[in-house]
Amino acid sequence: MDVPYDLTSYVRVLKMATTPTTEEFLQVSKIAGAGIIVIGLVGFLIGAIMVLLTNGGGV
């Protein structure tokens, strides 16, 4: 691990980085939110199916 090389590459990346525009930020937020909702629904469906299979649907 060459520390001076690593630091210069980090500084170079930080200099190239820019703050996203409001439109870019909203688009990324919508996509991330949709992904979280989809993963949550998949988990909920798997959990519901497991409950139905293990308990026979009774409470």
NORMOWO-V794859 format. One record per pair of residues at least 12 apart in sequence whose ideal C-beta (glycine too) atoms are under 7 Angstrom apart, sorted by the first residue. I is the first residue (numbers start at 1). GAP is how many residues later the second one is. D is the distance in whole Angstrom. If there is no record, write none. Layout:
I:GAP:D, I:GAP:D
This chain:
none
